[in-house]
Amino acid sequence: MILDLGAEVLAVLRRNPLRTVLTAFGVCWGLLMLILLLGFGEGLEAVAVKNFARSSTNSVFFWGGRTTMPYKGYRSGRRIAFRMADFEAASQVPGIDQIAARVQLGGWRSGNIVTVGTESGSYNVMGEMPEYFDITPVVWEGGRFLNVLDLEEQRKVAVIGTSVKEELFRGKDPLGQAINIQGVHFIVVGVLRSSRGDERGDRENSTIHIPLSTFQKAFNMEDRIGWILLTARPEIAAGAMEDRVRSVFMERHGVHPKDVNAIRGWNAQEEMERIANLFLGIRWFVWFVGAATLLSGVVGVSNIMLVIVRERTKEIGLRRALGATRMTVVIQIVSEALILTLLAGWVGLMGGVALVEGVAAWLGPDHELVGSPRVDASAALIALVVLVAAGVFSGLLPARRAARIHPVEALRSE
């Protein structure tokens, strides 16, 4: 019986192949777009999560801002600048796992001319503590870290990023070679590569790191620092640690407790949660767009089924006259709509999967922009369930109209 029903449904759909194809295209296109959006969305989310996974998610960065509120006799608009004493005070806060101070030559995002023989380029120059490389993990290409002795003895050594190596040394081994920064020579002892694939990773690869104590002496920075960064112990939330340390800085600099702009901060844990919420919203949006597109296709199927019912009025009347029940007619019409929807949806699903997998294979694993696009099996299963429900829904209205056809009136119709 099921085989007979299926053969009859396919015969009806083949009577007008152009109309069937055009109707099916809406459903096919809706599911195709849904699968593409979900697949590339998964890749983008994987890139974001991977970049954060390569850094300490419980890290907090602080830097000085400007006061916006008067407090304790101080006027608003005062610039807050960190000193080594601020670093020492922050180090005493309970719950800190790692803490480091750093400073940049020339200020944020400003480049500095660095030369090696006849080669030169503009790069970020940072004064660092060795703990920085624990808080912001990197991939070591050669050489060694900065260490405690480098700071204590104020050694003129440097660790360079891979972009600096490629542009200044042109394939030569940079270890043991000298670089010139504003007339001061430093010996390269290490080469690093950022583990991130975003803008921050590019900036890290174009950075030269020298010991903080050496930096302060060589460039007349006294005890000034630009950033204080730390990681909280596993049992302490990064947000709680941020509040503790910020209160210390506010007390030291006479800042109003509610003046959050005076002591600026960046919390990696909050940023990761923000990105997770962003991609959750994107997923809901993708499902909404996909469902809306699919719904337009389903409406098209329903409209065409109404036309088919109208064309088959006499046939349906004859069936009823020969003893067919209303339920039999309903099942027939719903089956036709369901099969048409499933066939179109299956083509869209397979086409979407093929496109996503093809692009993923063409781009290669872990592309820096879109990652590795993939179609989650659960998402595909949900899409199929939605498709079945849509197919049944598209056939209900035409089926009800067909079931109401009176045999005698149907046989009289032209």
Secondary structure per residue as TSV (DSSP state, phi and psi in degrees):
chain	resnum	aa	ss	phi	psi
A	1	M	-	360.0	-42.9
A	2	I	H	-64.3	-40.3
A	3	L	H	-65.6	-39.6
A	4	D	H	-63.8	-42.0
A	5	L	H	-62.8	-42.6
A	6	G	H	-64.2	-42.8
A	7	A	H	-64.1	-38.9
A	8	E	H	-66.8	-40.6
A	9	V	H	-62.8	-46.2
A	10	L	H	-64.4	-35.7
A	11	A	H	-64.0	-40.2
A	12	V	H	-64.7	-43.2
A	13	L	H	-67.5	-27.8
A	14	R	H	-80.2	-10.1
A	15	R	T	-64.3	-34.0
A	16	N	S	-133.4	79.8
A	17	P	H	-61.9	-37.0
A	18	L	H	-63.6	-45.0
A	19	R	H	-63.9	-39.8
A	20	T	H	-64.0	-43.7
A	21	V	H	-65.5	-45.4
A	22	L	H	-64.3	-36.6
A	23	T	H	-68.8	-42.2
A	24	A	H	-68.3	-25.7
A	25	F	H	-60.2	-38.6
A	26	G	H	-60.7	-43.7
A	27	V	H	-67.9	-43.6
A	28	C	H	-59.6	-45.8
A	29	W	H	-66.4	-39.6
A	30	G	H	-61.4	-46.1
A	31	L	H	-72.3	-34.9
A	32	L	H	-59.9	-47.5
A	33	M	H	-64.8	-38.6
A	34	L	H	-61.1	-45.5
A	35	I	H	-66.3	-40.9
A	36	L	H	-63.3	-45.7
A	37	L	H	-63.8	-42.3
A	38	L	H	-66.0	-42.4
A	39	G	H	-63.5	-48.1
A	40	F	H	-74.3	-28.2
A	41	G	H	-64.2	-39.6
A	42	E	H	-61.6	-40.4
A	43	G	H	-65.1	-44.9
A	44	L	H	-63.4	-41.3
A	45	E	H	-64.6	-39.4
A	46	A	H	-62.7	-38.0
A	47	V	H	-62.8	-46.4
A	48	A	H	-63.0	-45.6
A	49	V	H	-65.5	-38.0
A	50	K	H	-65.2	-41.8
A	51	N	H	-62.1	-38.7
A	52	F	H	-74.2	-35.2
A	53	A	H	-64.3	-23.7
A	54	R	T	-83.8	-3.1
A	55	S	S	-124.6	167.7
A	56	S	-	-74.1	115.8
A	57	T	T	-76.3	-9.3
A	58	N	T	-106.4	24.1
A	59	S	E	-90.4	151.2
A	60	V	E	-134.9	133.9
A	61	F	E	-113.1	140.1
A	62	F	E	-126.5	144.6
A	63	W	E	-151.2	159.2
A	64	G	E	-77.2	144.3
A	65	G	-	-121.9	-145.6
A	66	R	B	-123.8	140.9
A	67	T	-	-71.2	146.6
A	68	T	-	-119.1	0.0
A	69	M	S	-137.0	135.8
A	70	P	-	-70.0	148.2
A	71	Y	B	-163.4	133.6
A	72	K	T	52.2	40.9
A	73	G	T	85.5	-8.1
A	74	Y	B	-86.7	141.6
A	75	R	-	-83.0	163.4
A	76	S	T	-77.5	163.1
A	77	G	T	85.6	6.9
A	78	R	-	-77.8	134.5
A	79	R	B	-80.7	130.7
A	80	I	-	-99.6	120.2
A	81	A	-	-120.0	131.6
A	82	F	E	-80.4	147.8
A	83	R	E	-126.3	171.0
A	84	M	H	-61.5	-28.3
A	85	A	H	-63.5	-33.8
A	86	D	H	-66.1	-39.6
A	87	F	H	-62.5	-44.5
A	88	E	H	-62.9	-40.5
A	89	A	H	-65.6	-42.1
A	90	A	H	-65.3	-32.6
A	91	S	H	-63.5	-21.7
A	92	Q	T	-85.7	-6.4
A	93	V	S	-71.0	127.8
A	94	P	T	-65.4	145.4
A	95	G	T	100.4	-3.3
A	96	I	E	-82.3	134.3
A	97	D	E	-91.9	-57.6
A	98	Q	E	-129.9	145.6
A	99	I	E	-145.0	142.9
A	100	A	E	-148.6	156.7
A	101	A	E	-118.6	151.8
A	102	R	E	-150.3	160.1
A	103	V	E	-147.2	150.6
A	104	Q	E	-116.0	139.6
A	105	L	T	-76.2	119.5
A	106	G	T	89.9	-9.0
A	107	G	S	99.5	172.1
A	108	W	T	-59.8	128.8
A	109	R	T	64.2	15.3
A	110	S	-	-95.4	133.7
A	111	G	-	-89.7	159.4
A	112	N	E	-131.4	137.5
A	113	I	E	-72.3	123.3
A	114	V	E	-122.3	134.8
A	115	T	E	-123.6	148.5
A	116	V	E	-138.5	103.1
A	117	G	T	62.9	-120.2
A	118	T	T	-93.8	-4.8
A	119	E	E	-91.1	145.3
A	120	S	E	-150.9	160.2
A	121	G	E	-166.5	167.3
A	122	S	E	-105.6	123.2
A	123	Y	E	-139.7	161.5
A	124	N	E	-75.9	136.0
A	125	V	E	-121.0	119.8
A	126	M	E	-120.4	139.1
A	127	G	E	-92.4	126.0
A	128	E	E	-127.3	161.4
A	129	M	-	-104.6	151.1
A	130	P	T	-57.3	-29.4
A	131	E	T	-63.6	-19.3
A	132	Y	H	-56.3	-38.2
A	133	F	H	-75.8	-12.0
A	134	D	H	-86.0	-35.2
A	135	I	H	-76.1	-37.3
A	136	T	S	-120.1	86.3
A	137	P	-	-59.3	143.5
A	138	V	E	-133.5	168.9
A	139	V	E	-101.6	125.7
A	140	W	E	-88.8	124.7
A	141	E	E	-92.4	-16.3
A	142	G	E	168.5	159.5
A	143	G	E	80.0	-147.8
A	144	R	-	-138.0	172.3
A	145	F	-	-74.3	166.1
A	146	L	-	-72.5	146.2
A	147	N	-	-131.3	-179.7
A	148	V	H	-62.8	-39.0
A	149	L	H	-64.4	-33.0
A	150	D	H	-60.4	-39.4
A	151	L	H	-73.2	-46.0
A	152	E	H	-65.3	-38.9
A	153	E	T	-95.4	3.0
A	154	Q	T	51.0	49.7
A	155	R	-	-70.9	144.6
A	156	K	-	-92.8	73.9
A	157	V	E	-122.1	162.5
A	158	A	E	-147.2	147.0
A	159	V	E	-113.4	129.4
A	160	I	E	-115.2	154.4
A	161	G	E	-80.4	165.9
A	162	T	H	-64.6	-34.2
A	163	S	H	-64.8	-37.9
A	164	V	H	-64.0	-43.3
A	165	K	H	-61.4	-46.7
A	166	E	H	-65.8	-37.3
A	167	E	H	-85.1	-32.4
A	168	L	H	-95.1	-29.0
A	169	F	H	-108.9	-9.7
A	170	R	T	49.3	51.2
A	171	G	T	88.6	-9.1
A	172	K	S	-81.7	158.8
A	173	D	-	-75.0	118.6
A	174	P	-	-82.4	-15.6
A	175	L	T	-62.9	127.8
A	176	G	T	87.6	-6.1
A	177	Q	-	-90.8	157.1
A	178	A	E	-98.0	143.1
A	179	I	E	-122.0	148.8
A	180	N	E	-109.3	119.7
A	181	I	E	-120.6	106.9
A	182	Q	T	51.1	44.9
A	183	G	T	84.2	-2.0
A	184	V	E	-108.2	131.7
A	185	H	E	-96.1	136.7
A	186	F	E	-129.4	143.3
A	187	I	E	-94.4	129.1
A	188	V	E	-74.7	123.3
A	189	V	E	-116.3	-7.6
A	190	G	E	-160.7	155.4
A	191	V	E	-129.6	131.8
A	192	L	E	-126.8	161.2
A	193	R	E	-133.2	134.4
A	194	S	E	-65.9	143.9
A	195	S	S	-85.9	-1.9
A	196	R	-	-97.5	153.1
A	197	G	-	-110.6	14.6
A	198	D	S	-104.6	-165.5
A	199	E	H	-60.8	-38.0
A	200	R	H	-62.8	-37.3
A	201	G	H	-65.3	-41.2
A	202	D	H	-62.3	-39.8
A	203	R	H	-66.2	-38.4
A	204	E	H	-64.2	-39.1
A	205	N	H	-69.2	-18.7
A	206	S	T	-106.3	28.8
A	207	T	E	-117.7	145.3
A	208	I	E	-112.8	126.3
A	209	H	E	-108.2	126.8
A	210	I	E	-128.2	158.7
A	211	P	E	-57.1	140.5
A	212	L	H	-59.8	-43.9
A	213	S	H	-64.4	-39.0
A	214	T	H	-65.9	-43.5
A	215	F	H	-56.6	-49.9
A	216	Q	H	-62.5	-37.3
A	217	K	H	-77.0	-44.1
A	218	A	H	-67.9	-31.7
A	219	F	T	-115.1	21.2
A	220	N	T	53.4	48.1
A	221	M	-	-95.4	-0.4
A	222	E	T	53.4	-125.9
A	223	D	T	-110.9	22.9
A	224	R	E	-75.6	144.6
A	225	I	E	-135.2	158.3
A	226	G	S	-101.0	-39.9
A	227	W	E	-133.9	149.0
A	228	I	E	-123.5	124.0
A	229	L	E	-127.2	147.2
A	230	L	E	-152.9	165.1
A	231	T	E	-123.3	144.1
A	232	A	E	-88.6	155.1
A	233	R	-	-64.1	155.3
A	234	P	T	-55.3	-33.0
A	235	E	T	-81.8	-3.8
A	236	I	S	-115.3	130.6
A	237	A	-	-67.8	143.0
A	238	A	H	-61.8	-34.9
A	239	G	H	-63.6	-40.8
A	240	A	H	-65.6	-40.7
A	241	M	H	-66.1	-37.4
A	242	E	H	-59.8	-43.4
A	243	D	H	-64.4	-40.7
A	244	R	H	-62.4	-49.1
A	245	V	H	-70.7	-38.8
A	246	R	H	-60.9	-39.2
A	247	S	H	-63.5	-33.9
A	248	V	H	-64.6	-46.6
A	249	F	H	-63.6	-41.1
A	250	M	H	-63.1	-40.7
A	251	E	H	-65.8	-41.8
A	252	R	H	-66.7	-35.1
A	253	H	H	-103.4	8.2
A	254	G	T	63.1	49.3
A	255	V	-	-106.5	139.0
A	256	H	-	-58.9	135.9
A	257	P	T	-56.7	-24.0
A	258	K	T	-97.8	2.0
A	259	D	-	-87.6	79.0
A	260	V	T	-71.3	-18.9
A	261	N	T	-77.2	-15.3
A	262	A	T	-72.8	-40.0
A	263	I	E	-115.4	103.1
A	264	R	E	-83.5	151.5
A	265	G	E	-150.9	160.9
A	266	W	E	-137.6	124.4
A	267	N	E	-111.1	114.3
A	268	A	H	-64.8	-34.7
A	269	Q	H	-65.8	-44.5
A	270	E	H	-65.0	-37.4
A	271	E	H	-65.0	-39.6
A	272	M	H	-67.2	-39.5
A	273	E	H	-64.6	-37.9
A	274	R	H	-64.1	-41.7
A	275	I	H	-67.7	-39.0
A	276	A	H	-62.1	-42.2
A	277	N	H	-66.1	-36.4
A	278	L	H	-61.6	-46.8
A	279	F	H	-71.3	-28.5
A	280	L	H	-63.3	-43.9
A	281	G	H	-63.0	-38.7
A	282	I	H	-63.7	-41.6
A	283	R	H	-62.1	-43.7
A	284	W	H	-62.6	-39.9
A	285	F	H	-64.5	-41.5
A	286	V	H	-61.9	-44.4
A	287	W	H	-64.0	-37.6
A	288	F	H	-63.9	-48.1
A	289	V	H	-63.3	-44.7
A	290	G	H	-62.8	-42.8
A	291	A	H	-65.3	-39.6
A	292	A	H	-64.3	-43.0
A	293	T	H	-64.8	-41.9
A	294	L	H	-64.6	-38.3
A	295	L	H	-62.5	-39.3
A	296	S	H	-62.5	-37.8
A	297	G	H	-66.9	-38.8
A	298	V	H	-65.3	-39.7
A	299	V	H	-61.1	-39.6
A	300	G	H	-62.0	-42.1
A	301	V	H	-62.7	-43.0
A	302	S	H	-62.0	-42.4
A	303	N	H	-63.6	-42.5
A	304	I	H	-66.5	-37.0
A	305	M	H	-64.9	-34.5
A	306	L	H	-62.6	-40.7
A	307	V	H	-63.9	-43.1
A	308	I	H	-63.0	-42.3
A	309	V	H	-60.5	-41.5
A	310	R	H	-63.1	-42.2
A	311	E	H	-66.9	-27.7
A	312	R	T	-104.0	24.5
A	313	T	H	-57.0	-47.9
A	314	K	H	-63.1	-42.0
A	315	E	H	-60.9	-44.5
A	316	I	H	-66.5	-40.0
A	317	G	H	-61.4	-41.4
A	318	L	H	-63.6	-40.7
A	319	R	H	-60.1	-45.4
A	320	R	H	-63.2	-39.4
A	321	A	H	-65.2	-31.7
A	322	L	T	-85.0	1.3
A	323	G	T	115.4	0.7
A	324	A	-	-67.0	134.7
A	325	T	-	-82.7	166.6
A	326	R	H	-60.9	-39.1
A	327	M	H	-62.3	-37.4
A	328	T	H	-62.0	-42.8
A	329	V	H	-65.9	-42.3
A	330	V	H	-60.7	-46.3
A	331	I	H	-60.9	-40.4
A	332	Q	H	-60.7	-48.8
A	333	I	H	-70.3	-43.5
A	334	V	H	-62.5	-38.5
A	335	S	H	-63.3	-40.8
A	336	E	H	-62.3	-45.2
A	337	A	H	-65.4	-40.9
A	338	L	H	-65.5	-44.1
A	339	I	H	-65.3	-42.1
A	340	L	H	-61.4	-44.4
A	341	T	H	-66.0	-43.1
A	342	L	H	-65.7	-42.5
A	343	L	H	-62.3	-46.2
A	344	A	H	-65.0	-42.9
A	345	G	H	-65.2	-38.2
A	346	W	H	-63.5	-41.2
A	347	V	H	-62.6	-43.7
A	348	G	H	-63.7	-41.7
A	349	L	H	-62.8	-49.6
A	350	M	H	-65.1	-38.6
A	351	G	H	-64.7	-41.8
A	352	G	H	-63.5	-45.7
A	353	V	H	-61.4	-43.9
A	354	A	H	-62.0	-42.1
A	355	L	H	-65.6	-44.9
A	356	V	H	-62.2	-47.6
A	357	E	H	-66.5	-36.3
A	358	G	H	-65.7	-44.4
A	359	V	H	-64.3	-40.6
A	360	A	H	-61.8	-41.4
A	361	A	H	-67.8	-36.5
A	362	W	H	-69.8	-41.8
A	363	L	H	-74.1	-26.6
A	364	G	-	89.4	169.5
A	365	P	T	-70.0	141.5
A	366	D	T	55.8	53.2
A	367	H	B	-62.2	141.3
A	368	E	T	-66.3	-21.5
A	369	L	T	-101.1	-47.7
A	370	V	T	-113.9	4.3
A	371	G	B	63.7	-136.3
A	372	S	-	-119.0	93.0
A	373	P	-	-57.2	138.9
A	374	R	-	-154.2	156.4
A	375	V	-	-104.4	116.9
A	376	D	-	-69.1	135.1
A	377	A	H	-61.9	-38.6
A	378	S	H	-65.2	-37.0
A	379	A	H	-65.4	-41.9
A	380	A	H	-63.9	-39.1
A	381	L	H	-65.2	-43.1
A	382	I	H	-61.6	-40.3
A	383	A	H	-61.6	-39.2
A	384	L	H	-67.6	-39.6
A	385	V	H	-62.4	-44.7
A	386	V	H	-60.6	-38.4
A	387	L	H	-64.7	-43.0
A	388	V	H	-62.5	-45.5
A	389	A	H	-61.1	-39.8
A	390	A	H	-65.1	-39.6
A	391	G	H	-63.3	-43.2
A	392	V	H	-64.7	-43.5
A	393	F	H	-61.3	-41.5
A	394	S	H	-65.4	-23.0
A	395	G	H	-97.1	-9.5
A	396	L	H	-65.8	-49.6
A	397	L	H	-62.8	-49.1
A	398	P	H	-60.8	-35.5
A	399	A	H	-67.1	-41.1
A	400	R	H	-63.4	-39.8
A	401	R	H	-65.4	-41.6
A	402	A	H	-64.9	-37.4
A	403	A	H	-68.3	-24.3
A	404	R	T	-85.1	-5.2
A	405	I	-	-65.7	127.2
A	406	H	-	-84.6	130.7
A	407	P	H	-52.5	-47.3
A	408	V	H	-65.3	-45.3
A	409	E	H	-64.6	-36.7
A	410	A	H	-65.2	-41.2
A	411	L	H	-69.6	-25.7
A	412	R	H	-81.4	-19.0
A	413	S	-	-68.2	150.4
A	414	E	-	-91.2	360.0
